[in-house]
Amino acid sequence: MTSEPDIDTAAADLRRQLAHRLEKDGRLRSPEWTAAVAAVPRHLFVPRFYRESDAAGVTTWEPVTPEIVGQEEWLRLVYRDETWMTQFDGRDIDWADPKPISDAAPTSSSTSPGLVVRMLEDLGVNEGMNVLEIGTGTGYSTALLCHRLGNGNVTSIETDENVARRAREALTRSGCTPRLLVGDGRAGDRDAAPYDRLIATCGFRNIPSAWLEQVLPGGVILTTLRGWMRSLGLVKLIVTGDSASGWFSEDDPSFMIARQQDAPESLGMVPGPGDGTKRKATYGPDVLTFAGSAFMAQLAAPNARFFSMPVDSGPVSTFVLDSVTKSFVVLAPTVSGWQVRQGGPCRLWDAIESAVATWEEYGSPNTAAFGVTVSRDQQVVWLGNPNGPHWSLPA
Ligand SMILES: C[S@@+](CC[C@H](N)C(=O)[O-])C[C@H]1O[C@@H](n2cnc3c(N)ncnc32)[C@H](O)[C@@H]1O
């Protein structure tokens, strides 16, 4: 076993290498954030974690601790530009006897340093700014904020009590004492408001109205929006009084959805063979999985989810179910394309096909062509400009 001072020396070296790599690939763009990456000991925030296994088949995560992989390898992995999982299905890991985990959804992690610093750079902070972070997680990103802005200018909210307690302990060990709260970040925190900047490291289905109230005019809200089928990506909104507006980024980083907004467990009722009305489909189920059109499908059918399965031992059909409005789509292959059968109050496939056709008319642009405007009464994603084609975010 390496001694503590040796770990500290090796970790400092690995941090400098990480900062150098992030500078080279353009994620670190300012000396202040470079200094923060070189200073914050990520190994205090991820003393144990899970990584995805390479094995084929069902996604499985395997535990990584100094005892399991050896101290040197553990430290090397800690300082890789990777997201490391620290909790699944909201349940704490039994670290006395950690086992591989499959068939579970990650619910807390230390986001890859590259994505964290890219977002922090995008946030555009200056000395003395007051920042609210939603999703403390392990506390690593909180510690970077403390290094840059000082403890007194950082508030971070984590919804999971045990995750929050561990983050507080790690932050204290690393010498950081920001304002830490346990709760639903959608409410923000009035006591330390107003904020110059708000950054969320979990995804939301819409922008909580409290954020608009608590961020100063001219301030920035940086968050990922996400739906139940896929992430919509990262948006940077500038607050102007009681509304906010801004653009999606070109890449579409994805975060785990806020706990309170996770999809209901039941997908909804599978329709019977005679339900709904039929027509020839213009698009097949591929539009639900191809990145650009899937973004449109998510906008057009915000409460829907889909799966494919053989019907009556015949060919595979795709079911799109909306458990909120009880609407459905069944896409079945025919000799000349796809047949769609839809029912319920929302014509889901009509809405998806119309959104995909609009996107194609505009030249199939990537997410950077889209923006978001939110006000007290409505929240819309638009294409091209705020008066262009638009789709409402779910209330
Ligand atoms: C990707 S992790 C955060 C990573 C973290 N910033 C880091 O560097 O370690 C997302 C975190 O958001 C938390 N979370 C989910 N919903 C939340 C909510 N409504 N309010 C506050 N935190 C939430 C999760 O429990 C999880 O710990």
The ligand as an SDF file (V2000), in Angstrom:
LIG
                    3D

 27 29  0  0  0  0  0  0  0  0999 V2000
  -24.7630   13.5350  -12.2700 C   0  0  0  0  0  0  0  0  0  0  0  0
  -24.9690   13.6420  -10.5520 S   0  0  0  0  0  0  0  0  0  0  0  0
  -24.1250   15.1190  -10.1060 C   0  0  0  0  0  0  0  0  0  0  0  0
  -22.6600   15.1230  -10.3490 C   0  0  0  0  0  0  0  0  0  0  0  0
  -21.9290   16.1120   -9.5060 C   0  0  0  0  0  0  0  0  0  0  0  0
  -22.1250   17.4560   -9.9220 N   0  0  0  0  0  0  0  0  0  0  0  0
  -20.4790   15.7400   -9.3750 C   0  0  0  0  0  0  0  0  0  0  0  0
  -19.6090   16.4150   -9.9140 O   0  0  0  0  0  0  0  0  0  0  0  0
  -20.2230   14.7560   -8.7000 O   0  0  0  0  0  0  0  0  0  0  0  0
  -26.6460   14.2090  -10.4250 C   0  0  0  0  0  0  0  0  0  0  0  0
  -27.1000   14.3920   -8.9930 C   0  0  0  0  0  0  0  0  0  0  0  0
  -28.3180   15.1190   -9.0170 O   0  0  0  0  0  0  0  0  0  0  0  0
  -29.0870   14.6700   -7.9200 C   0  0  0  0  0  0  0  0  0  0  0  0
  -30.4780   15.0880   -8.1280 N   0  0  0  0  0  0  0  0  0  0  0  0
  -31.4440   14.4560   -8.8540 C   0  0  0  0  0  0  0  0  0  0  0  0
  -32.5860   15.1580   -8.8110 N   0  0  0  0  0  0  0  0  0  0  0  0
  -32.3360   16.2660   -8.0540 C   0  0  0  0  0  0  0  0  0  0  0  0
  -33.1140   17.3680   -7.6420 C   0  0  0  0  0  0  0  0  0  0  0  0
  -34.3870   17.4790   -8.0090 N   0  0  0  0  0  0  0  0  0  0  0  0
  -32.5370   18.3160   -6.8700 N   0  0  0  0  0  0  0  0  0  0  0  0
  -31.2410   18.2070   -6.4790 C   0  0  0  0  0  0  0  0  0  0  0  0
  -30.4620   17.1710   -6.8340 N   0  0  0  0  0  0  0  0  0  0  0  0
  -30.9810   16.2220   -7.6150 C   0  0  0  0  0  0  0  0  0  0  0  0
  -28.8540   13.1740   -7.9240 C   0  0  0  0  0  0  0  0  0  0  0  0
  -29.1970   12.6040   -6.6790 O   0  0  0  0  0  0  0  0  0  0  0  0
  -27.3820   13.1030   -8.2580 C   0  0  0  0  0  0  0  0  0  0  0  0
  -26.6010   13.0280   -7.1050 O   0  0  0  0  0  0  0  0  0  0  0  0
  1  2  1  0
  2  3  1  0
  2 10  1  0
  3  4  1  0
  4  5  1  0
  5  6  1  0
  5  7  1  0
  7  8  2  0
  7  9  1  0
 10 11  1  0
 11 12  1  0
 11 26  1  0
 12 13  1  0
 13 14  1  0
 13 24  1  0
 14 15  1  0
 14 23  1  0
 15 16  2  0
 16 17  1  0
 17 18  1  0
 17 23  2  0
 18 19  1  0
 18 20  2  0
 20 21  1  0
 21 22  2  0
 22 23  1  0
 24 25  1  0
 24 26  1  0
 26 27  1  0
M  CHG  2   2   1   9  -1
M  END
$$$$
